[in-house]
């Protein structure tokens, strides 16, 4: 079977410098299989796959027998199945259904999955209607969050755009510790006061880590 030659070091260099977007599907497939099969067998596996298929996403639809026909190695089949499962889980982003009512616990747990692993603080605003149904959600700020950097006008401009009745704000602590800081408490008070002025109530301020959350409403910080 004819195979196309791949320069392993050149591919690795592009991956290191330009990230994954710089690699073609064939190069990405080759680099992964190369780690198990070596250069020659990896090139053959790539050729066999793309002789029958056109997109790497089709890998997850293949049976174990079909994978074995391509990879010709049971260990690589097992690793590919693990890779497909890993990519599926990484791709499962938590989402809210618009028009649905969520408890602070549900929002805290969902946003913990969404924001908890970020290395920078992100502030998300969730808009609610008069029945506390979610009507929109948006990340408003990123970076160090305090009363100097977070401008209520940006939050309430977003809220007024959708004629929201109430808002919830959520932000993450990269440290994982969800204890409110002095800045968090000051920010909460400022947004609550601004909301009262424009007639849009602050229903909750939730702080999330990678494995937990804190609701200021549940903790009676907001009443």
C-alpha positions in Angstrom: 0.0 0.0 0.0 1.4 3.4 -0.9 1.7 5.8 2.0 2.6 9.5 2.2 5.7 10.3 4.2 5.3 12.3 7.4 8.0 14.3 9.1 7.4 13.6 12.7 9.6 16.3 14.2 8.2 19.0 11.8 4.6 18.0 12.8 5.5 18.1 16.5 7.1 21.5 16.1 4.0 23.0 14.4 1.8 21.5 17.1 4.0 23.1 19.8 4.2 26.5 18.1 0.9 26.9 16.3 -1.3 24.5 18.3 -3.6 21.8 16.9 -5.3 24.0 14.3 -2.1 23.9 12.3 -2.4 20.2 11.6 -4.5 18.5 9.0 -6.8 15.7 10.0 -4.3 13.2 8.5 -1.4 14.7 10.4 -3.3 14.7 13.7 -4.4 11.1 13.2 -0.8 10.1 12.2 0.8 11.7 15.2 -1.5 9.9 17.7 -1.1 6.5 16.1 2.6 7.0 15.7 2.9 7.0 19.5 1.7 3.3 19.5 2.6 1.9 16.2 5.7 3.7 15.0 6.1 5.7 11.8 5.6 3.1 9.1 2.5 1.4 10.6 1.1 4.8 11.5 1.4 6.0 7.9 -0.4 2.8 6.7 -3.2 3.2 9.3 -3.8 6.8 8.1 -3.9 5.6 4.5 -6.3 2.8 5.3 -8.7 5.1 7.2 -8.8 7.9 4.6 -9.2 5.4 1.8 -12.7 4.7 3.3 -13.6 7.8 5.3 -13.3 11.6 5.0 -13.5 13.0 8.6 -11.9 12.0 11.9 -15.3 12.4 13.6 -16.3 9.2 11.8 -13.9 7.3 14.1 -16.4 7.3 17.0 -18.9 5.5 14.8 -16.6 2.6 13.9 -17.0 -0.8 15.6 -14.1 -2.5 17.3 -13.7 -4.8 14.3 -13.6 -1.8 11.9 -11.0 -0.1 14.0 -8.9 -3.3 14.1 -9.0 -3.4 10.3 -7.5 0.1 10.2 -5.1 -0.1 13.2 -4.2 -3.8 13.1 -3.3 -3.6 16.8 -5.7 -4.4 19.7 -3.9 -2.0 22.1 -4.3 0.9 19.7 -8.0 0.0 19.3 -8.5 0.2 23.1 -6.6 3.6 23.3 -8.7 5.0 20.4 -11.9 4.0 22.1 -10.6 5.8 25.2 -9.7 8.8 23.2 -13.2 9.0 21.6 -14.8 8.8 25.0 -12.5 11.5 26.4 -13.3 13.8 23.5 -17.0 13.2 24.0 -16.8 14.1 27.7 -14.7 17.2 27.0 -17.3 18.3 24.4 -20.2 18.0 26.8 -20.6 21.6 27.8 -23.3 22.2 30.3 -26.2 24.3 28.9 -29.3 26.0 30.3 -32.6 25.6 28.6 -34.1 29.0 27.9 -37.6 29.5 29.4 -36.9 27.1 32.3 -36.7 27.9 36.0 -33.5 26.7 37.8 -32.6 26.7 41.5 -29.5 28.3 42.8 -28.1 24.8 43.4 -28.7 23.7 39.8 -27.1 26.9 38.5 -24.2 26.6 40.9 -23.5 23.0 39.9 -23.8 23.7 36.2 -21.7 26.8 36.3 -19.1 25.0 38.3 -18.7 22.6 35.4 -18.5 25.5 32.9 -16.3 28.0 34.7 -14.6 26.0 37.5 -11.5 25.0 35.6 -10.7 28.5 34.1 -7.4 30.0 35.3 -8.9 33.5 35.2 -11.9 34.9 36.9 -15.0 35.2 34.6 -18.2 36.9 35.5 -21.4 35.5 33.8 -24.7 37.3 33.9 -27.9 35.3 33.7 -31.1 37.1 32.9 -34.5 36.1 34.2 -38.1 37.1 33.4 -40.8 37.9 35.9 -41.3 34.1 36.5 -37.6 33.6 37.1 -37.2 31.7 33.8 -33.9 32.1 32.1 -34.1 34.3 29.0 -30.4 34.9 28.3 -26.8 34.3 29.5 -23.5 36.0 28.7 -19.9 36.2 30.0 -19.4 39.9 30.7 -16.0 40.3 32.3 -12.8 38.3 32.4 -9.8 39.0 34.7 -9.5 40.3 38.2 -13.0 41.1 39.3 -13.6 44.0 41.7 -15.6 47.2 41.9 -12.9 49.0 39.9 -13.0 46.6 36.9 -16.6 45.4 36.8 -18.9 48.2 35.5 -22.6 47.7 36.4 -23.6 49.7 33.3 -22.4 46.8 31.1 -24.4 44.3 33.2 -27.5 46.3 33.1 -27.2 47.3 29.5 -27.3 43.6 28.7 -30.3 43.2 31.1 -32.2 46.1 29.6 -31.6 44.8 26.1 -33.7 41.7 27.0 -36.1 43.5 29.4 -35.0 41.3 32.2 -36.9 41.4 35.5 -34.1 40.0 37.6 -30.5 38.9 37.2 -28.1 36.4 38.7 -24.4 36.8 38.5 -21.9 33.9 38.7 -18.1 34.1 38.8 -15.4 31.6 39.4 -12.5 31.4 41.9 -9.6 29.7 40.1 -8.2 28.7 43.5 -11.3 26.5 44.0 -12.1 28.2 47.4 -15.6 29.7 47.0 -15.4 31.8 50.2 -16.5 35.4 49.2 -13.7 37.9 49.3 -14.0 41.5 50.4 -14.1 42.5 46.7 -16.9 39.9 46.1 -19.0 41.4 48.8 -18.4 45.0 47.7 -19.2 44.1 44.1 -22.4 42.3 45.1 -23.6 45.3 47.1 -22.8 47.7 44.3 -24.7 45.6 41.7 -27.6 45.2 44.0 -27.8 48.9 44.6 -27.6 49.7 40.9 -30.3 47.1 40.2 -32.6 48.7 42.7 -32.2 52.0 40.9 -33.2 50.6 37.5 -35.8 48.2 38.8 -33.9 45.0 38.1 -33.3 42.9 41.2 -30.2 40.9 41.9 -31.6 37.4 42.7 -28.3 35.8 43.6 -24.5 36.0 43.3 -22.9 32.5 43.0 -19.2 31.8 43.3 -18.0 28.6 41.8 -14.9 26.5 42.0 -14.0 23.3 40.1 -15.9 21.1 42.6 -18.2 23.4 44.6 -20.3 26.5 44.6 -21.5 29.2 47.1 -24.8 31.0 46.7 -25.0 34.3 48.5 -28.8 33.9 48.6 -28.5 30.5 50.3 -25.9 31.9 52.7 -28.2 34.9 53.6 -25.6 37.4 52.3 -28.4 38.5 49.9 -31.8 38.7 51.4 
